[in-house]
Amino acid sequence: MSVAYVLRLPALRIQQGIHTLYSFAVDGKLIHNFAAVSRIKRDDDGDLLGYQRPETYKHVLSIRRYLEGEGALMPNSLTVAFGQQVHFEPFDIDMPDAATVGYAIFGVLVIPIDPTQDDADKPAWIVDGQQRSAAIRDAALDQWPVPIVGFIADPEEQRTQFLLVNSVKPLPKGLIHELLPSATGTLPPAWARRQVPATILAQLNTTPGAFAGAIRTPTEPDGRITDNAVLRMIETSLYNGALYQYRNPVDGAVNVDAAVAHLTVFWDLVARRWPAAWKFAPRLSRLTHGVGIQALGVIMDDLTTDQLNPDHVWAALDRIGDQAAWTFADGHWELRNGETRRWSGFQNTGADVRLLSDHLRHLAGLLG
């Protein structure tokens, strides 16, 4: 990389288990010269890049107004991840015993800077604090020193730290689901349980088939099916249904490719049996709605737990056939208990999922 100048900042190197942290301060007006925001997106091959959602203009504006007022204080540290271009030089001086501990060393953090660089080439990425750093950048202030905690990490570790740093804040579920597949290390139990289902979902969304590009995520905003509906269907099947067969009984590892292939075969048949309903958004079709995705997930589990036979699946779906009132054009649901419901009468609740599942199982000949 070319270097226009070098920032040399007093810093404290802190050893935290196997990880090394750097605590320092810098003028917030300089942050964007060396640190970029890693926007979440996918490359041409469908691989995940970045992890940050877009800035929230109103949030940035409110922070900026606060900073421009009298008596403003911003004590919380920003968190940044460094590339290998950044290094630390410890002070080679004797310190009083009271100023030294084994896990912390004073020195200088050296950050090379070239303001003309593209964001992808900058030596640091903002893991936590993108709204605050944007507000400082835009504020009518000559200078605003901010505390920063930095660490050196690859993109996967950055995503993990981004998730963990924001675990007590309301991150959008879709962003969590998209980041989970490439996160590494120890995650909160609820996220760890969803990591494999989220990996399967991400692959489904980029694999040719019924779900390709159809699941709405931060990198696929035009998808018509909510990611949570598909995720819950996958998770249920993975732990209690047809996809369980792809789990290693010894260590619990999942054959993701096999699970994706299984799902693709089944849902391609669903899309083929009800092509019009499959093309509509959930507000116009209960087939792509959460209640329909989950109910047909039950049908998949019933039909394919022992073996996946496409002819057997097609015959069962065809028995359901036109008795399914997925859209307005399909009329009403005539339930076996004598109840009649409008096509849109089923909601994404546990009770309605069970009721629709049992009705579809009855139509498919899977119940007595």
C-alpha positions as CSV (number, residue, x, y, z in Angstrom):
1,M,0.0,0.0,0.0
2,S,1.1,3.6,-0.6
3,V,1.5,5.7,2.6
4,A,0.8,9.4,2.7
5,Y,1.6,9.7,6.4
6,V,1.7,7.7,9.6
7,L,-0.3,8.2,12.7
8,R,1.7,7.4,15.9
9,L,-0.7,7.2,18.8
10,P,0.1,6.6,22.5
11,A,-1.6,3.3,23.3
12,L,-1.9,0.5,25.8
13,R,-1.5,-3.1,24.6
14,I,-3.7,-5.4,26.7
15,Q,-3.4,-9.2,26.6
16,Q,-6.8,-10.7,27.1
17,G,-6.4,-14.5,27.0
18,I,-5.2,-15.4,23.5
19,H,-6.3,-12.0,22.1
20,T,-4.5,-8.7,22.0
21,L,-6.3,-5.4,22.4
22,Y,-5.1,-1.9,21.9
23,S,-6.7,1.0,23.8
24,F,-6.0,4.5,22.5
25,A,-7.5,7.9,21.6
26,V,-7.6,9.7,18.3
27,D,-9.3,12.8,16.9
28,G,-12.6,11.6,15.6
29,K,-12.2,13.7,12.5
30,L,-9.4,11.4,11.4
31,I,-11.1,8.1,11.9
32,H,-12.5,7.8,8.4
33,N,-9.0,8.4,7.0
34,F,-7.9,5.0,8.2
35,A,-11.1,3.1,9.1
36,A,-13.9,2.1,6.8
37,V,-17.4,0.8,7.5
38,S,-17.7,-2.8,6.2
39,R,-21.0,-2.7,4.4
40,I,-22.8,-6.0,4.1
41,K,-23.2,-7.3,0.6
42,R,-22.4,-10.3,-1.6
43,D,-19.9,-10.7,-4.5
44,D,-20.7,-12.1,-7.9
45,D,-20.2,-15.6,-6.6
46,G,-22.7,-15.1,-3.7
47,D,-20.0,-15.0,-1.0
48,L,-20.8,-12.7,1.9
49,L,-18.7,-9.5,2.2
50,G,-18.9,-7.1,5.1
51,Y,-21.3,-7.0,8.0
52,Q,-22.6,-3.5,8.7
53,R,-26.1,-2.2,8.0
54,P,-26.4,1.3,6.4
55,E,-26.1,4.4,8.6
56,T,-29.4,5.6,10.0
57,Y,-29.6,9.3,9.0
58,K,-31.9,10.4,11.9
59,H,-29.7,8.6,14.5
60,V,-26.5,10.2,13.0
61,L,-28.2,13.6,13.0
62,S,-29.3,13.4,16.6
63,I,-25.8,12.5,17.7
64,R,-24.3,15.3,15.7
65,R,-26.7,17.9,17.2
66,Y,-25.8,16.6,20.7
67,L,-22.0,16.9,19.9
68,E,-22.5,20.5,18.7
69,G,-24.2,21.5,21.9
70,E,-22.6,22.7,25.1
71,G,-21.2,20.2,27.5
72,A,-21.3,17.2,25.2
73,L,-19.6,14.0,26.4
74,M,-19.0,10.7,24.6
75,P,-17.2,8.4,27.0
76,N,-17.9,5.1,25.3
77,S,-15.2,3.6,23.2
78,L,-15.5,2.8,19.5
79,T,-14.4,-0.6,18.4
80,V,-12.2,-1.1,15.3
81,A,-10.6,-4.1,13.7
82,F,-7.1,-3.7,12.2
83,G,-5.4,-5.4,9.3
84,Q,-1.8,-6.5,9.4
85,Q,-0.6,-3.1,8.3
86,V,-1.0,-1.8,11.8
87,H,1.6,-2.5,14.4
88,F,2.5,-1.7,18.0
89,E,5.9,-0.5,19.3
90,P,6.3,-0.9,23.1
91,F,8.1,1.9,25.0
92,D,11.7,0.8,25.8
93,I,11.8,2.6,29.2
94,D,11.7,1.7,32.8
95,M,8.3,2.2,34.4
96,P,7.5,2.5,38.2
97,D,6.2,-0.7,39.6
98,A,2.9,1.0,40.3
99,A,2.5,1.7,36.6
100,T,3.2,-1.8,35.3
101,V,1.3,-5.0,35.2
102,G,2.0,-8.1,33.2
103,Y,-1.1,-7.9,30.9
104,A,-0.7,-4.2,29.9
105,I,2.2,-2.5,28.2
106,F,2.5,1.2,27.2
107,G,3.7,2.0,23.7
108,V,2.8,3.5,20.3
109,L,0.2,2.2,17.9
110,V,1.4,2.9,14.3
111,I,-1.3,3.3,11.7
112,P,-0.3,4.0,8.0
113,I,-2.7,6.4,6.3
114,D,-3.5,7.2,2.6
115,P,-6.7,9.3,2.4
116,T,-7.0,8.5,-1.3
117,Q,-7.4,4.8,-0.7
118,D,-10.7,2.9,-1.4
119,D,-12.5,1.8,1.7
120,A,-11.6,-1.9,1.0
121,D,-7.9,-1.0,1.2
122,K,-7.9,0.9,4.5
123,P,-6.1,-0.6,7.4
124,A,-9.0,-0.6,9.8
125,W,-12.8,-1.3,9.9
126,I,-15.3,0.0,12.4
127,V,-16.9,-2.9,14.3
128,D,-19.0,-0.8,16.7
129,G,-19.7,2.9,16.5
130,Q,-20.4,3.6,12.9
131,Q,-23.2,6.1,13.7
132,R,-21.1,7.9,16.3
133,S,-18.1,8.1,13.9
134,A,-20.3,9.5,11.1
135,A,-21.8,12.1,13.5
136,I,-18.3,13.2,14.5
137,R,-17.2,13.4,10.9
138,D,-20.2,15.6,9.9
139,A,-20.3,17.7,13.1
140,A,-19.3,21.4,13.0
141,L,-16.3,20.8,15.3
142,D,-12.6,21.4,14.7
143,Q,-11.6,18.3,16.8
144,W,-13.3,15.6,18.9
145,P,-11.0,13.1,20.5
146,V,-12.6,9.7,21.1
147,P,-11.4,6.6,22.9
148,I,-11.0,3.5,20.8
149,V,-10.4,-0.2,21.4
150,G,-8.8,-2.1,18.5
151,F,-7.9,-5.6,17.7
152,I,-6.3,-7.4,14.7
153,A,-8.6,-9.9,13.1
154,D,-9.7,-11.4,9.8
155,P,-13.2,-10.7,8.4
156,E,-14.8,-13.8,10.0
157,E,-13.6,-12.8,13.4
158,Q,-14.8,-9.2,12.8
159,R,-18.3,-10.5,12.0
160,T,-18.3,-12.5,15.2
161,Q,-17.2,-9.5,17.3
162,F,-19.8,-7.3,15.6
163,L,-22.5,-9.8,16.6
164,L,-21.2,-10.1,20.1
165,V,-20.7,-6.4,20.6
166,N,-24.3,-5.8,19.5
167,S,-25.8,-8.8,21.4
168,V,-27.4,-6.5,23.9
169,K,-28.6,-4.0,21.3
170,P,-31.6,-4.5,18.9
171,L,-29.8,-5.6,15.7
172,P,-32.2,-6.5,12.9
173,K,-32.8,-10.3,12.9
174,G,-32.2,-10.4,9.2
175,L,-28.7,-9.0,9.6
176,I,-28.0,-11.5,12.4
177,H,-29.2,-14.4,10.2
178,E,-27.0,-13.3,7.3
179,L,-23.9,-12.8,9.4
180,L,-24.2,-16.1,11.4
181,P,-23.0,-18.5,8.7
182,S,-19.5,-16.8,8.6
183,A,-19.2,-16.0,12.3
184,T,-16.5,-17.9,14.2
185,G,-15.7,-18.7,17.8
186,T,-18.2,-18.9,20.7
187,L,-21.6,-17.4,20.2
188,P,-24.6,-17.0,22.5
189,P,-26.6,-20.3,22.7
190,A,-29.6,-18.9,20.8
191,W,-27.4,-17.8,17.9
192,A,-25.3,-21.0,18.0
193,R,-28.5,-23.0,17.5
194,R,-29.4,-20.9,14.4
195,Q,-26.0,-20.8,12.8
196,V,-26.4,-24.0,10.8
197,P,-30.0,-23.2,9.7
198,A,-28.8,-19.8,8.7
199,T,-26.0,-21.3,6.7
200,I,-28.5,-23.6,4.9
201,L,-30.8,-20.6,4.3
202,A,-28.0,-18.5,2.8
203,Q,-27.0,-21.4,0.4
204,L,-30.7,-21.9,-0.6
205,N,-30.9,-18.3,-1.5
206,T,-28.0,-18.6,-3.9
207,T,-28.6,-22.1,-5.3
208,P,-30.7,-22.6,-8.4
209,G,-34.2,-23.6,-7.4
210,A,-37.4,-22.4,-6.0
211,F,-35.8,-20.3,-3.2
212,A,-33.1,-18.7,-5.3
213,G,-33.2,-15.0,-4.7
214,A,-36.7,-15.4,-3.2
215,I,-35.7,-15.0,0.5
216,R,-35.6,-11.4,1.7
217,T,-32.3,-10.6,3.4
218,P,-30.1,-7.5,3.7
219,T,-28.2,-8.6,0.6
220,E,-31.4,-9.7,-1.2
221,P,-33.8,-6.9,-0.3
222,D,-36.2,-7.8,-3.2
223,G,-36.9,-11.3,-1.9
224,R,-40.6,-11.8,-1.3
225,I,-40.4,-14.5,1.4
226,T,-39.3,-13.5,4.9
227,D,-36.1,-15.1,6.0
228,N,-37.5,-15.9,9.5
229,A,-40.3,-18.1,7.9
230,V,-37.8,-20.2,6.0
231,L,-35.4,-20.3,8.9
232,R,-38.0,-21.7,11.3
233,M,-39.0,-24.3,8.8
234,I,-35.4,-25.4,8.4
235,E,-34.7,-25.3,12.1
236,T,-37.7,-27.5,12.9
237,S,-36.8,-30.0,10.3
238,L,-33.1,-30.1,11.2
239,Y,-33.8,-30.9,14.9
240,N,-37.0,-32.9,14.6
241,G,-37.7,-33.8,11.0
242,A,-36.4,-34.9,7.6
243,L,-33.2,-32.9,7.7
244,Y,-32.1,-34.6,11.0
245,Q,-30.8,-37.5,8.8
246,Y,-28.0,-35.2,7.7
247,R,-26.7,-34.6,11.2
248,N,-23.6,-36.6,12.4
249,P,-24.8,-38.6,15.4
250,V,-21.4,-38.3,17.0
251,D,-20.6,-34.6,16.9
252,G,-23.8,-33.1,15.6
253,A,-22.2,-31.7,12.5
254,V,-24.6,-31.2,9.5
255,N,-24.0,-32.0,5.9
256,V,-25.2,-28.6,4.6
257,D,-24.9,-29.5,0.9
258,A,-27.1,-32.6,1.4
259,A,-29.7,-30.6,3.4
260,V,-29.8,-27.9,0.7
261,A,-30.2,-30.5,-2.0
262,H,-33.1,-32.1,0.0
263,L,-34.9,-28.8,0.4
264,T,-34.4,-27.8,-3.2
265,V,-36.0,-31.0,-4.5
266,F,-39.0,-30.7,-2.2
267,W,-39.7,-27.0,-2.7
268,D,-39.1,-27.1,-6.4
269,L,-42.0,-29.6,-6.5
270,V,-44.1,-27.2,-4.4
271,A,-43.3,-24.3,-6.8
272,R,-44.2,-26.5,-9.7
273,R,-47.5,-27.7,-8.3
274,W,-48.7,-24.1,-7.4
275,P,-46.7,-21.8,-9.8
276,A,-49.0,-18.8,-9.6
277,A,-49.2,-18.8,-5.8
278,W,-45.5,-19.3,-5.5
279,K,-44.8,-16.1,-7.4
280,F,-46.8,-13.8,-5.1
281,A,-45.7,-12.0,-2.0
282,P,-47.1,-13.2,1.3
283,R,-49.8,-10.5,1.4
284,L,-51.2,-12.1,-1.7
285,S,-50.4,-15.8,-1.1
286,R,-50.5,-18.0,1.9
287,L,-48.1,-20.3,0.2
288,T,-45.2,-17.9,0.6
289,H,-46.5,-16.6,3.9
290,G,-44.9,-17.9,7.2
291,V,-47.9,-20.1,7.9
292,G,-47.7,-21.8,4.5
293,I,-43.9,-22.3,4.6
294,Q,-44.0,-23.9,8.0
295,A,-47.1,-26.0,7.3
296,L,-45.6,-27.4,4.1
297,G,-42.4,-28.0,6.1
298,V,-44.4,-30.4,8.2
299,I,-45.5,-32.1,5.0
300,M,-41.9,-32.4,3.9
301,D,-40.9,-33.9,7.2
302,D,-43.8,-36.5,7.0
303,L,-43.0,-37.4,3.4
304,T,-39.2,-37.5,3.3
305,T,-37.9,-38.5,6.7
306,D,-37.1,-42.0,5.5
307,Q,-36.3,-41.3,1.9
308,L,-36.8,-38.5,-0.6
309,N,-38.8,-39.9,-3.5
310,P,-39.9,-37.1,-5.8
311,D,-42.7,-39.1,-7.4
312,H,-44.0,-39.9,-3.9
313,V,-43.8,-36.2,-2.9
314,W,-45.5,-35.1,-6.2
315,A,-48.4,-37.5,-5.7
316,A,-49.0,-36.2,-2.2
317,L,-48.9,-32.5,-3.3
318,D,-51.2,-33.3,-6.2
319,R,-53.7,-34.9,-3.7
320,I,-53.8,-31.5,-1.9
321,G,-54.0,-29.8,-5.3
322,D,-56.7,-27.3,-5.9
323,Q,-58.2,-27.9,-2.5
324,A,-55.6,-25.5,-1.2
325,A,-56.8,-21.9,-1.2
326,W,-53.5,-20.2,-1.3
327,T,-54.7,-17.0,-3.0
328,F,-57.8,-14.9,-3.5
329,A,-58.4,-16.7,-6.8
330,D,-58.5,-20.1,-5.0
331,G,-61.6,-19.3,-2.9
332,H,-61.9,-20.6,0.6
333,W,-60.4,-23.3,2.8
334,E,-63.0,-26.0,3.6
335,L,-61.6,-27.6,6.7
336,R,-62.5,-31.2,7.7
337,N,-64.1,-30.0,11.0
338,G,-66.7,-28.1,8.9
339,E,-65.1,-24.7,9.3
340,T,-64.8,-22.4,6.3
341,R,-62.0,-19.8,6.2
342,R,-61.1,-17.1,3.7
343,W,-57.9,-17.8,1.7
344,S,-56.2,-15.3,4.0
345,G,-57.7,-16.6,7.2
346,F,-54.6,-18.3,8.4
347,Q,-52.1,-16.2,10.4
348,N,-48.5,-16.9,11.3
349,T,-49.4,-18.2,14.8
350,G,-48.6,-21.6,16.4
351,A,-52.3,-22.5,16.5
352,D,-52.8,-21.7,12.9
353,V,-49.6,-23.4,11.7
354,R,-50.8,-26.6,13.5
355,L,-54.3,-26.3,12.1
356,L,-53.1,-25.8,8.5
357,S,-50.5,-28.5,8.8
358,D,-53.1,-31.0,10.0
359,H,-55.5,-30.0,7.2
360,L,-52.8,-30.4,4.5
361,R,-51.7,-33.7,6.0
362,H,-55.4,-34.8,5.8
363,L,-55.7,-33.7,2.1
364,A,-52.4,-35.4,1.3
365,G,-53.6,-38.7,2.8
366,L,-51.1,-38.6,5.6
367,L,-53.8,-38.7,8.3
368,G,-56.5,-41.1,8.8
